[in-house]
Every structure is written in structure tokens, then in C-alpha cells.
Amino acid sequence: MNRTITVLLATVAALVGLGLAMLASLTLANLNSQRFAAGAGVWHPWMMKQGAACVVGFVALCVMATRDYRSLERWVWPVYGITLISLLLVLTPFGTSVKGAQRWILGVQPSEFAKVALILSLAWYSARFSYRMQTFTTGVLGTGAIALPLLALIVVEPDKGTTLLLAFVTVSLMLVSGVRWFHVLIPVVLGGVAFGFLIAGSGYARDRVRAYWNPESNPALTYQVDRSLDAMGAGGIRGTGFGAGTQKWNIPEVSTDFVFPAVGEELGLPGTLSVVAAFLILLVSGAVVAHRAPDAFGMVLASGVTFVIAAQALVNLGVVTDLLPNKGMALPFLSRGGTGTVVMLTLVGLLISVARRSGFDPGSEGRRLDNPFGDADTDFPQ
């Protein structure tokens, strides 16, 4: 697994480096003259904060990677409880509202930490009750009881995108854990209907979906995506060159949710394809780690991390290329965002921790699930 770990680290480092480079292009290209004149120095505050987040994130990655992931089992419920409390505090006067959404507290976004809490708690639960996951009570109701409090608090913020992402991860981990397909269909159908009513009852979300199906009905809501396509079109095959893009300035939130079009404009088709290839590499590497995990806790943990990264990247890329309705969601490792960057790098550390202990494991407690990634083999002691 050393090769898989090397590939993981190299790919993540390349994505983080590209994200910092694009942020430098966005902040330094048109602000240095004014900042020098004002005596503020070379670096924009965004660069300073994102650089600090990357440092903290890589420290967390190293800490998680060097720990035995099984030692985290004792911390699962404290982490879950702290996350739940922080999500509750966000909805109080202690929380900070930005653009109509109350998602921050003391500059931190607890819904990002909910990704870690959800993956850890579901991995612990499915490993502890692996022999009963095929029953509806344990497999569906038990899993739902863990996930629903987190999802409910996040959707109230409101943050429908993260709610849908974590719901997808929950359903995926149900299947990985051995829950029967026809049992999973029940919460999927009920959740889909409930989410549909939620979108229908939310004017802005409903208008976004309508604008996606009929762009001419509301040009204001398609403006961001239209400018995104303009930027990638201006880049063409070769790109305009690093720092030379001009269409990117017309894209709202270009440093966060819409950083991919800036990559397309300045680095062209090779740049965008490289980003897509990097996420495919992460997806395959995560599947390999999950396949070779020594126990059920490690397998579900690795699967959850892989699902979160892959699904979030898929949604972001789908939105900026107009394949999905517009929903603000960061592109992992590239988008500006302190909490998101730290959390994503921490998750990679957990994935590496599982990878470092793959294969035969004499110390395993024996709690295993059937391997959903392939037939039983020597990677899973019988």
C-alpha cells in the first residue's frame, strides 16, 4: 500500500498547490499596486488565511496518518456530541449570518466538521453491529437515528447542498455496511419526496431549479454559470496563461465555488482534464484502501472519506459546467475556505491511516463486513 499512499499524497499536494496558485493569480494580479501604495504588503489576506489553513490541514493530515485509526473508536461519540452542539450554537445569536445563511460560529463552519462526525459514527456503528445490519431496524432505523440529527440541523441553516451530500454519503455507507437494497429504497424514496417539498417551498432554491431547466426564464440566476462557461471557453485548448485570464473577474465567488473555470481559462483543457484526472485518482485510491482495509471499521471509514471527496467534487464540477442546477459547494483542496480545507486534509489523513494498516492484522478484533468491492481474498483474513 506504500505506492497507494504515495499517489494519494502526491495528488492531494498537487491539488492544494494548484488551489494556492489560482488564489495567488486571483489576488495578486490586480491588487499588488494598490496594496504596495497602501503599505499593506504583497500578500492578500485571503492568501494568508488559506496558506495558514493548508498548514494546519497538513499537520492534521500527518497526525491522523500516523495514528492507528482504531484508536479513534473511543472518540467517536465525543466528536459527534461536540459537532451536534456546535451545529445548535450556529442557530443561536452566537452564529454568524452571511448572505441569508447562518452557517458560521467564530469564523468556523461546523457543517464541515459534520462530515467527519458522520463518517466516524457510521463506521463505528456498522462495525459494532455488523451481524445485524441486514435487518431493517438496525440497518436503516439505527443508521438514520445517527444521521438525521446532523442533517436536520444543517438543513435549517439553511444548507441544502451539504444536507444532500451527507444524505448521499449515509445511503452509500448503508449499502457498504451490508444493508439490503430494498431496505435502502425506503429512506431514499421518503427522503427524496421530503427534499422535493423542501425545494418547492423555498423560493430561491425553486427558482434556481427552474432557471436550470429554462435559462431564459431568469437570466440573473444563470449569470454565474454563464460567466463560468465564458471563462472556460476563453481558455480554449491552451489557456491564456497563468495570471493572464480576464473573464474570471466576471464570475461571482470565483475564489471559492467557481475556482474551476479560472483553471480552465488560464491553464486550458490540459489544466481542467488534469483536475478531473486527479479526482478520479483519489476515487480509485480510496476504493483500493477500502478494499484492503483490515476490518469493518476501517473499510467503512475509508469508503466514507472517498464518497465525501468524490461526491463533493462531482457536484462542484457539475454545477460550474452547467450539468447540474447551481448550488454553492466548494471544490475539495482547490477552493478557498479555511474550515473546508482543514477538514478535507484531515479526512485524507484518516484514509492514509487505514492504508498503512491494510492486509493481515493479528490485532484485529474480528468485526468484519462482507467486502462490497470484490470477493473475499487474502486481504481479508477469514
Sequence and secondary structure as in RCSB ss.txt:
>XXXX:A:sequence
MNRTITVLLATVAALVGLGLAMLASLTLANLNSQRFAAGAGVWHPWMMKQGAACVVGFVALCVMATRDYRSLERW
VWPVYGITLISLLLVLTPFGTSVKGAQRWILGVQPSEFAKVALILSLAWYSARFSYRMQTFTTGVLGTGAIALPL
LALIVVEPDKGTTLLLAFVTVSLMLVSGVRWFHVLIPVVLGGVAFGFLIAGSGYARDRVRAYWNPESNPALTYQV
DRSLDAMGAGGIRGTGFGAGTQKWNIPEVSTDFVFPAVGEELGLPGTLSVVAAFLILLVSGAVVAHRAPDAFGMV
LASGVTFVIAAQALVNLGVVTDLLPNKGMALPFLSRGGTGTVVMLTLVGLLISVARRSGFDPGSEGRRLDNPFGD
ADTDFPQ
>XXXX:A:secstr
 HHHHHHHHHHHHHHHHHHHHHHHHHHHTTTHHHHHHHT  SS HHHHHHHHHHHHHHHHHHHHHHS GGGGGGG
HHHHHHHHHHHHHHHTSTTSEEETTEEEEBTTB HHHHHHHHHHHHHHHHHHHTGGGTTSHIIIIIIHHHHHHHH
HHHHHHTT HHHHHHHHHHHHHHHHHTT  HHHHHHHHHHHHHHHHHHHHH HHHHHHHHHHH GGG HHHHHHH
HHHHHHHHHHTTT S TT  SGGGGSTTTTTTTHHHHHHHHHHHHHHHHHHHHHHHHHHHHHHHHHH SSHHHHH
HHHHHHHHHHHHHHHHHHHHTTSS       TTTS  HHHHHHHHHHHHHHHHHHHT S  TT        TTS 
  TTS  
